[in-house]
Amino acid sequence: MSAYLFWLSVGVLCLGAEALGISGIGLLFAGFGAISAGAALYFVPELSELLQLLVFLVATALWAAILWKPLQKFRAPKNKIYQNIIGDTAYISSEGLKKGEVGEATWSGTIMRAQLSDNANVESLAGGSQTIITALSGNILILKPKN
């Protein structure tokens, strides 16, 4: 296998791994770096293995420097994570839920910690009651009765 095909293959494998969810360790940048090294080898095939590695490392660093800031725009702000569940229905666990206490509720098949909203018009809810998620406080659902 020619060296440029090796580097192109490494690049495709890195990008594929990133696309399949193995993220957070720079595979995107390494993939672009490997593809860049493969392209460089296509035009200058006489590069030694050491120079190939150097081209790969420098290209990876350059891609990271170029893409780091633009890619940060796609990250969700920490206070906006899971905000899409507000307004969804949750069901109180069989133990029920009293105002001021933390209990359990089921949302989307997941048992989560839950608490009645301070402005809920009831003092407690029986098990199985339908509620609306009004907010999140850490990992605790804040609920009010569904009318």
PyRosetta script that sets phi, psi and omega in degrees:
from pyrosetta import init, pose_from_sequence

init()
pose = pose_from_sequence("MSAYLFWLSVGVLCLGAEALGISGIGLLFAGFGAISAGAALYFVPELSELLQLLVFLVATALWAAILWKPLQKFRAPKNKIYQNIIGDTAYISSEGLKKGEVGEATWSGTIMRAQLSDNANVESLAGGSQTIITALSGNILILKPKN")
pose.set_psi(1, 133.6)
pose.set_omega(1, 178.2)
pose.set_phi(2, -70.4)
pose.set_psi(2, 155.0)
pose.set_omega(2, -174.9)
pose.set_phi(3, -62.0)
pose.set_psi(3, -39.4)
pose.set_omega(3, -177.9)
pose.set_phi(4, -66.7)
pose.set_psi(4, -33.9)
pose.set_omega(4, 176.2)
pose.set_phi(5, -68.5)
pose.set_psi(5, -35.6)
pose.set_omega(5, 175.9)
pose.set_phi(6, -59.5)
pose.set_psi(6, -49.2)
pose.set_omega(6, -177.7)
pose.set_phi(7, -67.6)
pose.set_psi(7, -37.1)
pose.set_omega(7, 176.3)
pose.set_phi(8, -64.0)
pose.set_psi(8, -39.4)
pose.set_omega(8, 178.0)
pose.set_phi(9, -64.9)
pose.set_psi(9, -42.9)
pose.set_omega(9, 177.6)
pose.set_phi(10, -60.6)
pose.set_psi(10, -42.3)
pose.set_omega(10, 178.8)
pose.set_phi(11, -61.6)
pose.set_psi(11, -45.3)
pose.set_omega(11, 179.6)
pose.set_phi(12, -64.7)
pose.set_psi(12, -40.7)
pose.set_omega(12, 178.2)
pose.set_phi(13, -63.4)
pose.set_psi(13, -42.6)
pose.set_omega(13, 178.7)
pose.set_phi(14, -64.1)
pose.set_psi(14, -44.8)
pose.set_omega(14, 179.6)
pose.set_phi(15, -66.4)
pose.set_psi(15, -37.6)
pose.set_omega(15, 177.3)
pose.set_phi(16, -64.3)
pose.set_psi(16, -42.7)
pose.set_omega(16, 177.9)
pose.set_phi(17, -63.3)
pose.set_psi(17, -40.3)
pose.set_omega(17, 177.1)
pose.set_phi(18, -62.9)
pose.set_psi(18, -42.5)
pose.set_omega(18, -179.1)
pose.set_phi(19, -67.7)
pose.set_psi(19, -30.0)
pose.set_omega(19, -179.3)
pose.set_phi(20, -84.6)
pose.set_psi(20, 1.8)
pose.set_omega(20, 172.7)
pose.set_phi(21, 110.4)
pose.set_psi(21, 0.0)
pose.set_omega(21, 176.5)
pose.set_phi(22, -87.8)
pose.set_psi(22, 79.1)
pose.set_omega(22, -174.1)
pose.set_phi(23, -112.7)
pose.set_psi(23, 175.7)
pose.set_omega(23, 175.7)
pose.set_phi(24, 93.3)
pose.set_psi(24, -4.6)
pose.set_omega(24, -179.3)
pose.set_phi(25, -120.7)
pose.set_psi(25, 17.9)
pose.set_omega(25, 173.7)
pose.set_phi(26, 83.4)
pose.set_psi(26, 20.2)
pose.set_omega(26, -179.8)
pose.set_phi(27, -65.1)
pose.set_psi(27, -29.8)
pose.set_omega(27, 177.2)
pose.set_phi(28, -62.3)
pose.set_psi(28, -48.8)
pose.set_omega(28, -179.6)
pose.set_phi(29, -67.4)
pose.set_psi(29, -40.4)
pose.set_omega(29, 178.5)
pose.set_phi(30, -64.9)
pose.set_psi(30, -37.5)
pose.set_omega(30, 177.1)
pose.set_phi(31, -62.7)
pose.set_psi(31, -46.3)
pose.set_omega(31, 177.7)
pose.set_phi(32, -65.9)
pose.set_psi(32, -36.9)
pose.set_omega(32, 177.8)
pose.set_phi(33, -63.8)
pose.set_psi(33, -42.0)
pose.set_omega(33, 179.3)
pose.set_phi(34, -66.8)
pose.set_psi(34, -40.7)
pose.set_omega(34, 177.3)
pose.set_phi(35, -64.2)
pose.set_psi(35, -39.0)
pose.set_omega(35, 177.2)
pose.set_phi(36, -64.4)
pose.set_psi(36, -40.4)
pose.set_omega(36, 178.0)
pose.set_phi(37, -64.9)
pose.set_psi(37, -40.7)
pose.set_omega(37, 177.0)
pose.set_phi(38, -62.3)
pose.set_psi(38, -41.1)
pose.set_omega(38, 177.8)
pose.set_phi(39, -65.1)
pose.set_psi(39, -40.8)
pose.set_omega(39, 178.6)
pose.set_phi(40, -63.3)
pose.set_psi(40, -40.3)
pose.set_omega(40, 179.3)
pose.set_phi(41, -69.1)
pose.set_psi(41, -28.8)
pose.set_omega(41, 177.9)
pose.set_phi(42, -63.2)
pose.set_psi(42, -39.3)
pose.set_omega(42, -178.2)
pose.set_phi(43, -88.5)
pose.set_psi(43, -26.4)
pose.set_omega(43, 179.1)
pose.set_phi(44, -130.6)
pose.set_psi(44, 77.8)
pose.set_omega(44, -172.3)
pose.set_phi(45, -71.2)
pose.set_psi(45, -11.1)
pose.set_omega(45, -175.9)
pose.set_phi(46, -89.2)
pose.set_psi(46, 13.5)
pose.set_omega(46, 178.5)
pose.set_phi(47, -68.5)
pose.set_psi(47, 137.3)
pose.set_omega(47, 178.5)
pose.set_phi(48, -72.6)
pose.set_psi(48, 167.2)
pose.set_omega(48, -179.8)
pose.set_phi(49, -61.0)
pose.set_psi(49, -37.3)
pose.set_omega(49, 179.4)
pose.set_phi(50, -65.1)
pose.set_psi(50, -43.3)
pose.set_omega(50, 178.1)
pose.set_phi(51, -68.2)
pose.set_psi(51, -34.2)
pose.set_omega(51, 176.2)
pose.set_phi(52, -61.2)
pose.set_psi(52, -45.4)
pose.set_omega(52, 179.1)
pose.set_phi(53, -63.3)
pose.set_psi(53, -40.6)
pose.set_omega(53, 178.5)
pose.set_phi(54, -63.6)
pose.set_psi(54, -43.3)
pose.set_omega(54, 177.3)
pose.set_phi(55, -60.9)
pose.set_psi(55, -43.1)
pose.set_omega(55, 178.6)
pose.set_phi(56, -60.6)
pose.set_psi(56, -48.4)
pose.set_omega(56, -178.2)
pose.set_phi(57, -64.6)
pose.set_psi(57, -43.6)
pose.set_omega(57, 179.6)
pose.set_phi(58, -66.2)
pose.set_psi(58, -43.2)
pose.set_omega(58, 179.3)
pose.set_phi(59, -63.5)
pose.set_psi(59, -40.4)
pose.set_omega(59, 177.8)
pose.set_phi(60, -61.4)
pose.set_psi(60, -45.2)
pose.set_omega(60, 178.6)
pose.set_phi(61, -63.3)
pose.set_psi(61, -41.4)
pose.set_omega(61, 178.9)
pose.set_phi(62, -64.8)
pose.set_psi(62, -44.0)
pose.set_omega(62, 177.7)
pose.set_phi(63, -62.2)
pose.set_psi(63, -40.0)
pose.set_omega(63, 178.5)
pose.set_phi(64, -63.0)
pose.set_psi(64, -44.2)
pose.set_omega(64, 179.9)
pose.set_phi(65, -65.0)
pose.set_psi(65, -38.2)
pose.set_omega(65, -178.1)
pose.set_phi(66, -73.3)
pose.set_psi(66, -40.9)
pose.set_omega(66, -171.2)
pose.set_phi(67, -96.1)
pose.set_psi(67, -12.0)
pose.set_omega(67, -173.4)
pose.set_phi(68, -57.9)
pose.set_psi(68, -55.4)
pose.set_omega(68, -177.7)
pose.set_phi(69, -62.6)
pose.set_psi(69, -49.3)
pose.set_omega(69, 179.5)
pose.set_phi(70, -59.6)
pose.set_psi(70, -35.8)
pose.set_omega(70, -179.1)
pose.set_phi(71, -72.8)
pose.set_psi(71, -22.7)
pose.set_omega(71, 178.9)
pose.set_phi(72, -66.3)
pose.set_psi(72, -22.8)
pose.set_omega(72, 178.5)
pose.set_phi(73, -65.6)
pose.set_psi(73, -23.3)
pose.set_omega(73, -177.3)
pose.set_phi(74, -86.8)
pose.set_psi(74, -8.8)
pose.set_omega(74, 179.2)
pose.set_phi(75, -78.4)
pose.set_psi(75, 140.4)
pose.set_omega(75, 177.8)
pose.set_phi(76, -75.1)
pose.set_psi(76, 135.6)
pose.set_omega(76, 174.8)
pose.set_phi(77, -61.3)
pose.set_psi(77, 147.5)
pose.set_omega(77, -175.5)
pose.set_phi(78, -58.7)
pose.set_psi(78, -33.9)
pose.set_omega(78, -178.4)
pose.set_phi(79, -82.3)
pose.set_psi(79, -2.3)
pose.set_omega(79, 179.5)
pose.set_phi(80, -105.7)
pose.set_psi(80, -2.2)
pose.set_omega(80, -178.9)
pose.set_phi(81, -66.5)
pose.set_psi(81, 133.1)
pose.set_omega(81, 177.8)
pose.set_phi(82, 67.5)
pose.set_psi(82, 12.4)
pose.set_omega(82, 179.2)
pose.set_phi(83, -68.8)
pose.set_psi(83, -13.6)
pose.set_omega(83, -179.3)
pose.set_phi(84, -71.6)
pose.set_psi(84, -10.6)
pose.set_omega(84, 179.9)
pose.set_phi(85, -87.3)
pose.set_psi(85, -11.0)
pose.set_omega(85, 179.0)
pose.set_phi(86, -64.6)
pose.set_psi(86, 130.2)
pose.set_omega(86, -176.8)
pose.set_phi(87, 98.8)
pose.set_psi(87, -12.7)
pose.set_omega(87, 177.7)
pose.set_phi(88, -76.6)
pose.set_psi(88, 166.5)
pose.set_omega(88, 179.7)
pose.set_phi(89, -93.0)
pose.set_psi(89, 137.7)
pose.set_omega(89, 173.4)
pose.set_phi(90, -128.0)
pose.set_psi(90, 152.9)
pose.set_omega(90, -178.5)
pose.set_phi(91, -115.2)
pose.set_psi(91, 131.7)
pose.set_omega(91, -179.9)
pose.set_phi(92, -69.1)
pose.set_psi(92, 139.6)
pose.set_omega(92, 179.3)
pose.set_phi(93, -67.5)
pose.set_psi(93, 171.0)
pose.set_omega(93, -174.4)
pose.set_phi(94, -62.3)
pose.set_psi(94, -22.9)
pose.set_omega(94, 179.6)
pose.set_phi(95, -74.9)
pose.set_psi(95, -14.7)
pose.set_omega(95, -176.7)
pose.set_phi(96, 82.8)
pose.set_psi(96, -178.7)
pose.set_omega(96, -177.1)
pose.set_phi(97, -146.1)
pose.set_psi(97, 129.0)
pose.set_omega(97, 179.0)
pose.set_phi(98, -110.9)
pose.set_psi(98, 146.4)
pose.set_omega(98, 179.3)
pose.set_phi(99, -61.7)
pose.set_psi(99, 135.7)
pose.set_omega(99, 179.1)
pose.set_phi(100, 88.6)
pose.set_psi(100, -7.4)
pose.set_omega(100, 179.3)
pose.set_phi(101, -115.5)
pose.set_psi(101, 153.3)
pose.set_omega(101, 177.0)
pose.set_phi(102, -97.1)
pose.set_psi(102, 127.2)
pose.set_omega(102, 178.2)
pose.set_phi(103, -127.8)
pose.set_psi(103, -149.5)
pose.set_omega(103, -179.2)
pose.set_phi(104, -129.1)
pose.set_psi(104, 148.4)
pose.set_omega(104, 175.0)
pose.set_phi(105, -143.1)
pose.set_psi(105, 157.1)
pose.set_omega(105, 179.0)
pose.set_phi(106, -107.6)
pose.set_psi(106, 125.5)
pose.set_omega(106, 175.4)
pose.set_phi(107, -127.5)
pose.set_psi(107, 126.1)
pose.set_omega(107, 176.6)
pose.set_phi(108, 52.1)
pose.set_psi(108, 39.0)
pose.set_omega(108, 177.9)
pose.set_phi(109, 80.7)
pose.set_psi(109, 3.5)
pose.set_omega(109, -178.1)
pose.set_phi(110, -113.0)
pose.set_psi(110, 130.0)
pose.set_omega(110, 176.8)
pose.set_phi(111, -81.8)
pose.set_psi(111, 124.2)
pose.set_omega(111, -176.7)
pose.set_phi(112, -129.8)
pose.set_psi(112, 159.3)
pose.set_omega(112, 174.1)
pose.set_phi(113, -71.4)
pose.set_psi(113, 144.1)
pose.set_omega(113, -174.9)
pose.set_phi(114, -145.8)
pose.set_psi(114, 157.3)
pose.set_omega(114, 179.5)
pose.set_phi(115, -148.2)
pose.set_psi(115, 143.9)
pose.set_omega(115, 176.4)
pose.set_phi(116, -72.5)
pose.set_psi(116, 142.6)
pose.set_omega(116, 177.6)
pose.set_phi(117, -64.0)
pose.set_psi(117, 147.2)
pose.set_omega(117, 178.8)
pose.set_phi(118, -61.4)
pose.set_psi(118, -29.9)
pose.set_omega(118, -179.1)
pose.set_phi(119, -98.2)
pose.set_psi(119, 18.6)
pose.set_omega(119, 175.5)
pose.set_phi(120, -68.0)
pose.set_psi(120, 143.1)
pose.set_omega(120, -176.5)
pose.set_phi(121, -86.4)
pose.set_psi(121, 13.9)
pose.set_omega(121, 177.2)
pose.set_phi(122, -131.9)
pose.set_psi(122, 159.5)
pose.set_omega(122, 178.8)
pose.set_phi(123, -94.1)
pose.set_psi(123, -23.3)
pose.set_omega(123, 179.0)
pose.set_phi(124, -156.8)
pose.set_psi(124, 161.1)
pose.set_omega(124, 176.7)
pose.set_phi(125, -130.2)
pose.set_psi(125, 141.4)
pose.set_omega(125, 178.6)
pose.set_phi(126, -78.3)
pose.set_psi(126, 159.2)
pose.set_omega(126, 176.9)
pose.set_phi(127, -57.5)
pose.set_psi(127, 139.1)
pose.set_omega(127, -179.9)
pose.set_phi(128, 88.6)
pose.set_psi(128, -6.5)
pose.set_omega(128, -179.8)
pose.set_phi(129, -64.7)
pose.set_psi(129, 142.5)
pose.set_omega(129, 176.2)
pose.set_phi(130, -85.1)
pose.set_psi(130, 137.2)
pose.set_omega(130, 178.3)
pose.set_phi(131, -133.8)
pose.set_psi(131, 167.1)
pose.set_omega(131, 174.9)
pose.set_phi(132, -111.0)
pose.set_psi(132, 134.0)
pose.set_omega(132, 176.3)
pose.set_phi(133, -78.5)
pose.set_psi(133, 118.4)
pose.set_omega(133, -177.9)
pose.set_phi(134, -101.6)
pose.set_psi(134, -22.4)
pose.set_omega(134, -178.9)
pose.set_phi(135, -166.9)
pose.set_psi(135, 173.0)
pose.set_omega(135, 173.3)
pose.set_phi(136, -125.7)
pose.set_psi(136, 139.1)
pose.set_omega(136, 174.0)
pose.set_phi(137, -126.4)
pose.set_psi(137, 95.5)
pose.set_omega(137, -172.3)
pose.set_phi(138, 67.5)
pose.set_psi(138, -117.4)
pose.set_omega(138, 177.9)
pose.set_phi(139, -109.2)
pose.set_psi(139, 22.1)
pose.set_omega(139, -180.0)
pose.set_phi(140, -107.9)
pose.set_psi(140, 127.3)
pose.set_omega(140, 174.8)
pose.set_phi(141, -75.5)
pose.set_psi(141, 135.1)
pose.set_omega(141, 173.5)
pose.set_phi(142, -103.4)
pose.set_psi(142, 122.1)
pose.set_omega(142, -169.7)
pose.set_phi(143, -121.4)
pose.set_psi(143, 156.5)
pose.set_omega(143, 168.2)
pose.set_phi(144, -136.9)
pose.set_psi(144, 153.9)
pose.set_omega(144, -177.7)
pose.set_phi(145, -61.9)
pose.set_psi(145, 145.3)
pose.set_omega(145, 175.9)
pose.set_phi(146, -87.6)
pose.set_psi(146, 124.9)
pose.set_omega(146, -178.1)
pose.set_phi(147, -88.8)
pose.dump_pdb("model.pdb")
